[in-house]
Amino acid sequence: MLISGLQKLTLLDYPGKVACTVFTPGCNLRCPFCHNAPLVLPELVGQDTDEEQV
């Protein structure tokens, strides 16, 4: 599994819980307002996250 980003702590994405967010690359929608374009557009995806970091 390709992982393009990891947010080790989030208090917003799962209300009332402490969680982490794992970002996976790729999307075919190409929304002009996308705030995660560097993660979802294959031509902009950078280095993969090391498995040990997850």
N, CA, C and O atoms as a DFTB+ gen file, in Angstrom:
216 C
 N C O
     1  1       0.845      -1.181       0.000
     2  2       0.000       0.000       0.000
     3  2       0.885       1.237       0.000
     4  3       1.799       1.356       0.816
     5  1       0.616       2.137      -0.900
     6  2       1.361       3.393      -0.944
     7  2       0.766       4.375       0.054
     8  3      -0.449       4.554       0.123
     9  1       1.631       4.997       0.815
    10  2       1.223       6.008       1.789
    11  2       1.963       7.287       1.443
    12  3       3.193       7.309       1.408
    13  1       1.220       8.344       1.189
    14  2       1.841       9.612       0.796
    15  2       1.969      10.601       1.937
    16  3       2.707      11.581       1.830
    17  1       1.267      10.360       3.016
    18  2       1.343      11.271       4.138
    19  2       0.788      10.642       5.396
    20  3      -0.021       9.716       5.344
    21  1       1.228      11.151       6.510
    22  2       0.790      10.640       7.799
    23  2       0.676      11.803       8.773
    24  3       1.642      12.531       9.003
    25  1      -0.492      11.967       9.331
    26  2      -0.696      12.949      10.392
    27  2      -0.836      12.133      11.670
    28  3      -1.853      11.476      11.891
    29  1       0.194      12.181      12.505
    30  2       0.247      11.302      13.673
    31  2      -0.796      11.614      14.734
    32  3      -1.143      10.744      15.533
    33  1      -1.300      12.839      14.752
    34  2      -2.298      13.211      15.754
    35  2      -3.338      14.118      15.130
    36  3      -3.002      15.140      14.531
    37  1      -4.594      13.747      15.271
    38  2      -5.697      14.606      14.859
    39  2      -6.805      14.510      15.894
    40  3      -7.156      13.422      16.351
    41  1      -7.340      15.643      16.251
    42  2      -8.462      15.703      17.183
    43  2      -9.732      16.130      16.464
    44  3     -10.789      16.230      17.085
    45  1      -9.641      16.386      15.150
    46  2     -10.772      16.902      14.377
    47  2     -11.473      15.857      13.521
    48  3     -12.688      15.932      13.333
    49  1     -10.736      14.888      13.000
    50  2     -11.282      13.976      12.002
    51  2     -12.175      12.877      12.573
    52  3     -12.972      12.295      11.837
    53  1     -12.063      12.584      13.844
    54  2     -12.880      11.562      14.494
    55  2     -13.353      12.174      15.811
    56  3     -12.728      11.964      16.850
    57  1     -14.450      12.928      15.775
    58  2     -14.901      13.720      16.924
    59  2     -14.953      12.928      18.237
    60  3     -15.517      11.837      18.319
    61  1     -14.344      13.527      19.244
    62  2     -14.333      12.920      20.568
    63  2     -13.257      11.872      20.765
    64  3     -13.164      11.279      21.840
    65  1     -12.443      11.632      19.751
    66  2     -11.400      10.608      19.830
    67  2     -10.061      11.180      19.381
    68  3     -10.004      12.134      18.605
    69  1      -8.995      10.584      19.882
    70  2      -7.652      10.885      19.407
    71  2      -7.363       9.885      18.294
    72  3      -7.569       8.685      18.475
    73  1      -6.894      10.360      17.155
    74  2      -6.675       9.475      16.008
    75  2      -5.482       9.950      15.196
    76  3      -4.906      11.003      15.471
    77  1      -5.119       9.167      14.200
    78  2      -4.138       9.589      13.207
    79  2      -4.816       9.504      11.843
    80  3      -5.831       8.825      11.683
    81  1      -4.247      10.199      10.866
    82  2      -4.786      10.185       9.513
    83  2      -3.703       9.700       8.565
    84  3      -2.585      10.216       8.572
    85  1      -4.037       8.705       7.751
    86  2      -3.123       8.170       6.746
    87  2      -3.631       8.617       5.379
    88  3      -4.791       8.387       5.037
    89  1      -2.761       9.254       4.601
    90  2      -3.123       9.748       3.274
    91  2      -2.577       8.799       2.211
    92  3      -1.391       8.467       2.218
    93  1      -3.442       8.366       1.303
    94  2      -3.031       7.503       0.199
    95  2      -3.064       8.304      -1.099
    96  3      -3.909       9.184      -1.258
    97  1      -2.152       8.010      -2.029
    98  2      -2.075       8.802      -3.261
    99  2      -3.088       8.367      -4.309
   100  3      -3.559       7.230      -4.314
   101  1      -3.404       9.294      -5.185
   102  2      -4.228       8.991      -6.343
   103  2      -5.664       9.455      -6.210
   104  3      -6.311       9.232      -5.187
   105  1      -6.152      10.099      -7.249
   106  2      -7.539      10.544      -7.325
   107  2      -7.807      10.914      -8.777
   108  3      -6.955      11.517      -9.430
   109  1      -8.974      10.563      -9.285
   110  2      -9.273      10.867     -10.681
   111  2     -10.261      12.015     -10.847
   112  3     -10.721      12.261     -11.961
   113  1     -10.598      12.722      -9.780
   114  2     -11.603      13.779      -9.868
   115  2     -11.042      15.120     -10.327
   116  3     -11.727      15.852     -11.040
   117  1      -9.809      15.463      -9.936
   118  2      -9.138      16.707     -10.340
   119  2      -9.938      17.962      -9.990
   120  3     -10.061      18.872     -10.810
   121  1     -10.474      18.009      -8.787
   122  2     -11.243      19.173      -8.336
   123  2     -10.329      20.397      -8.267
   124  3      -9.245      20.305      -7.691
   125  1     -10.724      21.526      -8.826
   126  2      -9.869      22.712      -8.818
   127  2      -9.659      23.288      -7.417
   128  3      -8.714      24.046      -7.200
   129  1     -10.520      22.942      -6.474
   130  2     -10.430      23.467      -5.111
   131  2      -9.777      22.489      -4.135
   132  3      -9.766      22.743      -2.930
   133  1      -9.238      21.383      -4.627
   134  2      -8.675      20.341      -3.763
   135  2      -7.546      20.900      -2.893
   136  3      -6.602      21.499      -3.407
   137  1      -7.648      20.703      -1.576
   138  2      -6.603      21.180      -0.673
   139  2      -5.536      20.110      -0.426
   140  3      -4.586      20.355       0.318
   141  1      -5.677      18.933      -1.035
   142  2      -4.682      17.865      -0.911
   143  2      -4.045      17.509      -2.252
   144  3      -3.557      16.392      -2.423
   145  1      -4.042      18.431      -3.192
   146  2      -3.502      18.146      -4.527
   147  2      -2.085      17.564      -4.494
   148  3      -1.808      16.647      -5.267
   149  1      -1.183      18.042      -3.648
   150  2       0.158      17.448      -3.628
   151  2       0.159      15.974      -3.225
   152  3       1.113      15.255      -3.525
   153  1      -0.894      15.515      -2.551
   154  2      -0.964      14.111      -2.150
   155  2      -1.697      13.241      -3.156
   156  3      -1.353      12.070      -3.317
   157  1      -2.688      13.775      -3.830
   158  2      -3.541      12.929      -4.666
   159  2      -3.183      12.933      -6.144
   160  3      -3.539      11.995      -6.857
   161  1      -2.497      13.949      -6.619
   162  2      -2.122      13.992      -8.030
   163  2      -0.814      13.227      -8.228
   164  3       0.209      13.609      -7.660
   165  1      -0.827      12.159      -9.022
   166  2       0.370      11.319      -9.175
   167  2       1.610      12.102      -9.596
   168  3       2.720      11.773      -9.178
   169  1       1.433      13.128     -10.412
   170  2       2.598      13.893     -10.869
   171  2       3.202      14.765      -9.765
   172  3       4.319      15.258      -9.917
   173  1       2.487      14.958      -8.668
   174  2       2.988      15.774      -7.563
   175  2       3.355      14.954      -6.331
   176  3       3.900      15.494      -5.369
   177  1       3.060      13.651      -6.351
   178  2       3.324      12.803      -5.184
   179  2       4.824      12.691      -4.987
   180  3       5.568      12.380      -5.917
   181  1       5.253      12.950      -3.764
   182  2       6.675      12.904      -3.450
   183  2       7.093      11.556      -2.915
   184  3       6.656      10.515      -3.405
   185  1       7.927      11.581      -1.926
   186  2       8.495      10.388      -1.344
   187  2       7.450       9.640      -0.524
   188  3       6.628      10.251       0.159
   189  1       7.491       8.309      -0.599
   190  2       6.578       7.495       0.192
   191  2       6.972       7.542       1.662
   192  3       8.143       7.728       1.993
   193  1       5.996       7.373       2.534
   194  2       6.230       7.318       3.971
   195  2       6.746       5.933       4.334
   196  3       6.224       4.929       3.850
   197  1       7.755       5.874       5.173
   198  2       8.320       4.609       5.602
   199  2       7.305       3.845       6.450
   200  3       6.601       4.438       7.268
   201  1       7.234       2.533       6.253
   202  2       6.284       1.686       6.969
   203  2       6.453       1.790       8.480
   204  3       5.469       1.720       9.217
   205  1       7.673       1.955       8.946
   206  2       7.941       2.027      10.378
   207  2       7.364       3.288      11.008
   208  3       7.078       3.298      12.205
   209  1       7.188       4.351      10.228
   210  2       6.601       5.580      10.750
   211  2       5.128       5.396      11.072
   212  3       4.600       6.044      11.976
   213  1       4.462       4.511      10.331
   214  2       3.040       4.261      10.534
   215  2       2.887       3.415      11.761
   216  3       1.767       3.070      12.137
